[in-house]
Amino acid sequence: MKSDPERTEVVIVGAGFTGLSAALELKKAGIDLVLLEARDRVGGRVESRQNGLGERIDSGGQFLCEDMPELMALVAARGKTLVETYLDGDFITHPAMSAQQAGRTYHAAMAIRERMNEIVPDDASIAGLTVADWLACQHDTADAKAAFRSMIEGLWCLALEKVPLWHLIDNDRRITNEVPELQYFLGETMQSLAEDLAGDLGDWVRLAEPVTRVEHGPYGVRAVSANDVIEARAALIALPPATASRLDFSPALPATLAKALDIWDSGAVIKLLVRYPKPFWRERGLSGMLMWRDVPGLFACDASKDADHAALVVFIGGPLALRWREFSDAALLAEVKARLVDALGLEAAAIIDFSHRDWTRDRWSGGAYSDLIVDVTATDAERRILAGAPLLYFAASELSPSFPGYVEGAIVAGRIAARKIIAELQSAIATKASGS
């Protein structure tokens, strides 16, 4: 560790899209900063890796749509290539249903979701209810309820028994896209966009610097890692709430803030990319979109970049991910291959590459795609976190007013936090000047 702490105006902990977006906003305002990231890369839950064919693929957050304005603007400004997700053709449910029955079941599940979202989150009649409690009281068919469970556990990646109903309603209402959220992905990967943003920050970004302690110091606040002590006038904790709760704060956070951070759980996801010689499902009039009714949380869609890069991305979410993460690599491949063959036929066995990323064991996030509140009484948790504490600010996609849990939400949350810090730093300077 360096003997003399480095000084800056703002220290940011976490170089996901929240931290990167906040840093660029602060830089634009002429405010010096240091951005500390625990991983050896930027992006947080957005990540890319090479598969067995030497191709760079998205192993973390990937999809976007035109109803995400901030992200779409960044994609255009950075010259990224939008690849339109193939959605033409029939949607497959398994075990198989007729097209008419599948359509009815899907619409019935969506009707449950719409009915849920008609409830006001602070309605006293739902106080203390989980999503599972509420669903059990609905008079829908078993198929519709099973499809709803699979949809919700696949998207939010936690068991319905853990998620407060008011929280899911509040969360879902902020996801406002009218076109499919799977509309596009980036030919260069989503992480390439994070790397571009980090490039604009240069040496202000410090990788492989996991912060373990945030404390008050003579200059304001200190962020302490194994190799560095950064002193700043303010600190922005740009981490998912469950991750932020594991930091050591001195003095201790106010009890209400500490509790507000401590009642989140990270979603459980295993993401797979299955490569094929050709997109055989398209030749049969299928979209490649699959939902398994007998295993809630298992979903697949076409992620082919072009006809020469045929691929299905498979998501294993929620309780299913927690069970299947115990499989060996070979057993996971065998399980997924068998499921794909059952749904799509023998051509689905002709896999030329199989890569997977188990986010349930991720050291720095504890899961993906986002954290969710798991305390039915914690209705003011987000407000308390956003209020922060003296010298400390908090931001995360989960706390965003739009698209919580998405890259869009991370960008919005980072910019809002940065603007708050800028205003308060400028106010403090003005107050000091007038006093002198």
N, C-alpha and C positions, 0 to 999 in steps of 0.2 A: 504494500500500500504506500502511496505517495505520502511524504512527511508533511507537506504543505497542501491543504485543500485548495482545489481549483474553485474559482468564483465565477458565477454567471448570474444572469437575472432570473431565469426560470430553468428548473430542472424538470424534465419529463421522464417518467418511468413507463416504458413500454412503447415499442416501435411497430405496433400494428397500424391499421389505417387511422385509428383514433389519434394515436400519438403523432404520427406523421402529418396528419392534416392540421392538428393543433400547432405543431412546430412550424409548418409553412406559413400559417396565419400569423404567428408571432414574428417570424422572420420578416414578413411583409411589413409589419409595423415597426421594424427596426429594433426588435428586442433580442438580445443575446440569449442563447439557450444551450443546454446540453441534453441530448436524448439518449438515455441508457436503455439497452435492450439485453435481456437475459440470453436469448438465443444467438446463434451465429449468423442469423439472417434477419431481415425485416419482414413484416407481413402478419405476424401473429398467427391467427387461425387461417390465414391465406398462405398457401405454401405450394411449391412445385418440386417435383422430383423427376429423375430419369427412370423410365420403366426398363424392363429387360430387353427392349428393342432399341434402347438408346434415345428414346423420344422424351422430350420434356412435357410432362403432364401436370395437370392440377391435382394435387393430393389434398388440398383444403378447399376453402371457399372458391366457387367457380362461376356461378351463373348470375346473370343480370338481365334487366329488361328496360325498355324505353321509359317506363314510369319511375325510374330512379334517376332524377335529373342531375344530381351532383356527380354521381359515378359516370353517367353517360357523358357529361361534359369533360370529365378527366380523360376518359377513353378517347374522345375526339381530339382533345388538346395534345395528348401524348402520341397520337397517330397509331393507336392500336387497331388490330383487325377484329371486327365482330364476325363471329361464326354463328349463323342462325341454327339453333337447335332443330333437328328434324322432328316435326310433330305430326306430319301427315300420316294418315292411315289409322287403323283400329288400335284402340287401347285394350290391352289384355289384362284380365283378372284371372287369378289362379287360386284354387281350383276353378276350372273353366265354367263360364256362364254363357248363355246366349248373348248376342250383342244387345238385344232389347233388355234382357234382365240386368246386364252389366250397366247399361245406361241408366236404368231405373235405380239401381243400387247407388251408383255414383251421385245421381241427383238427390237421392234421399239423404245421403251422407252430407252433401253440401247444404241441404235444407236444415239439417240439425245444426250445422255450423252457423248458418244465417240466423236461425232461431236463437242460438246462444248469443250471438252478437247484438241481438235486439235488446238484450238485458243491459241495464246501466250497471257499470262495474260496482258502484257503491249502493246498489239496491240492497236494502236490509234483508230481503228474503233469501239472498244467496250467501249471507255472511257465514263463514265457517265451512262452506262446501268446497270440496275438490271437484274437478271436472268429472271424475268417476262417480261421485255421489250424485251429481246432477244428471249424468247420462243414464244412470240406473232408474231414474224416475220418469224418463221420457218413454212415450208410447209408440216407439218406432219398431220396425222389424229387427230381428237379430242380425240379418245381413247388413242393414243400414247402420246399425250400431257398431258392428265389427269393422265396417269400412271407415266409419268416423274415427274409431280408435286407431286404426292403422294410419289414417291420414294425420292425425294429431301427433301420435307418437313418432311417426316418421319425420314430421316437420319440426317438432319441438324436442324430440329425443329424450323425453322423460315419461315415466309411467303416469297415466291419468290420475292414479291414486295419489301422486305427489304434488300435482299442480293445482293451486287455488283457482277456482272458477273465475273470480273477479280478475285475477292476474292474466289469465289466458284471454279473457274478453278485452281487457285494456291493451294487451300486447297485440292481439289480432286486429283491433281497430286501427292501429297505427301502420299496419301493412296495407297500403292503399293501391297497389297495382291493379289495373283492370285488364292488362295483358298477362300471359303466363310468365311467372318469375323465371322460368327456364328458357325464356325467349332466345337468349344469346349466351355465348361464352367467348373468351378471347383466344385467338390463335396463338398468341405469344404467352399465354397463361396470365391469370390474375396477379400472380406474384411479380411478374415483370412490371406491372404498373406500380406496385409498392416500391420496387427497386428504383424506378424512375424518380419517384417522389423523394426517396432517400438520397439519390444522387444530387438533388438540388440543395440538400443540407450539408453535404460534404463531411468534414471532420466533426461536425456537431453531433453526428450519430456515432455512438460507441456500442459495438456489438460484443457479445459474450461478457456482459457486465451485469449479472443478476444482482439487483438491489435487494438487500436483506433487511435494511433498517432505514427508517426516515425519522429524523429527530430535529428538534429545534436547536439552533446554534446562534452564536453571536451576530452573524450576518443575516440570519433569518431562519433558514431551514437547511438541513444536510441530508443528502442521499448517500448512503454508505453501501458500497459493494466490496468484493474481495480485493479489488485493485485500485479503487478510487474512493475519494470523498469529495463530493461536489457540494459546494455551498451556494445557495441561491436565495433570492428574495421571496420566491414562491415555488411550490412543487405541484406539478400536475400528475396525478396517479392515473395513467391511461391504460388501465388493466380491467379485465372482466371482474365483476364484484367478488366472486369467490376467490380469485387469485389475489386481489387487493387485500382481502381479509387476512391473508397469510403473512403479510408484511409485519415487521415489528415497528410499532410507532412509539416514540418517546417525546413528550409525554404521551400517555395512552390516549387514544381517541375518546371523545365523549361517549358515554355508555350507549346512548341512543344511536349514534353513528356506527359504533362497533357492532351493535346488534343488527343494524340495517345492512351492513356488509356481510354478516355472518349467516344470513338466512337464504342464501342462493346456492343452487346446485348446478353443476355443469352438465350439459346434455351429453349423452353417450352415443357416439357415432363411429362406425367403421366404414370407410369409403374405399371402393374397389373400382378399378378400370379393367375391363375384360376386352382384349383385342381379338378381332377376327380377320380372316383374309378378305371378307367382303360383308357388306351389310345385308345378309340374307333375309332378314325380316322384312326389309322394304320390298323385296321381290314378291312377298306374300301379302302385300297390302297392309303391313303392320307398322305402327309408329316406332316400335321398340320400347314403348312405355308399358311397364308391367307393375302390377301390384298384387302381392300375394295375400289372399284373404285369411289363410290359415296361419300365417306368421306375421302378426302386426309389426309394422316398422320396416318391412323389407320392400324395397322399391327400386326400379331400374328405368333408365331412359337412354335414348340414343345420344352418344357423345362423339360421333364421328366428325372429324375435321373436314374430311372429303371422302370420295369413293374409295381412295387408296388407304384411308385411315379409319377403318370400320371399328367401332367401339361401343360398348354399353358401359355406362357408369352405374354401379350398384351401390345403394345406400342401405346400411344396416343400422337402424336407430332404436334408441330407447332400451327397454329391458332385453330385447333380443340381442343387442350389441353386447350387453353385459354377460349374456350366456355364451355367445359365439366367440368372444375374445379369448375364451379358454381353449379354443381349438388350436392345434398346430397349423402352420402354414399349409401343409399338405391336406389336413382335414378340412380347413376352411375352403380351399380350392375345390375339394371333392363335394362339399356341401353345396356351395354356390353353383357348381357345374350341374349337379343333379337337379337343383331347383330350376335352372335355366332350361335344361333338357325337358323337364316335365312341362314347362310352360310353352317352349318354343319348338320342341322337337329335337331330333338327333343332330341337326346342323349346329346347335348350340354347344355341342361337345368339342367342336373344332377350334379350340382356343389356342391362339398363337402367343399370347402373353397375358399374365395375370398379376396385377400389382395391387397392393392394399396398404392403407394407412389406418392404424388403430389409434383413434384420437382419445379413446377412453384411458389410455395409459400415458397421455402426453404430460411431460413433466411440468410444463409452464402454464398450461391452461386447464388441465384436468378434464378436458373434454371438448366438445364442439356441438352444434354451431354457436351456441350461446348459453349463458346461464339463465336460470329461471328462479323466481322466488318460490320457496317450498314451505312457507309459513302462512297459513290462511289468515292470520291476524295482522300481517305486516303490510297494511295498506298504505302506510306513509314511508316505506323504505326508500323508494326512489327519491322522493323529495328530500329526505334527510341526507342521502348520499350526495345529491347535487348541491346541497347547502354547504357541504364540506366542513372544514374546521379552520381555525386561524392558520394562515400560510399554506393550507392544503386544499387542493381542488381535485375533484374526481370526475372522470369522464369515461364512458364506454358505450359501445353500440347498444348494449342492453338498456341504456338510459336515454336513448335518443327519442325525440318526439316523432320521428318518422323512421320506418323500417328498422325497428330494434332487432338486433341479432344478424343484420345484413351488413355488407360493406358500405352500402349507402348510409345506413344508420351510423356506422363508425365515422364516416367523413363528416356528417352533420354534427355528431356529438363533439368531435374534436374541434371543429370550428367554433361552435357555441362556447365551449370551455375557454378557448384561446381569447375570444372577444371579451369574455368576462374578466379574464386575467388582465388583458390590455387596459380595459376601463378602470380596473381597481388599482393597477400600478400607476397609471397616469393620474388618477385621483390622489393617490398618496404623494406623488411628486408635487402636484399642485398645492396640496395642503402644506407640505413641508416648505415649499417656496414662499407661500403666503405667511407662514409662521415666522420665517427668518427675516 
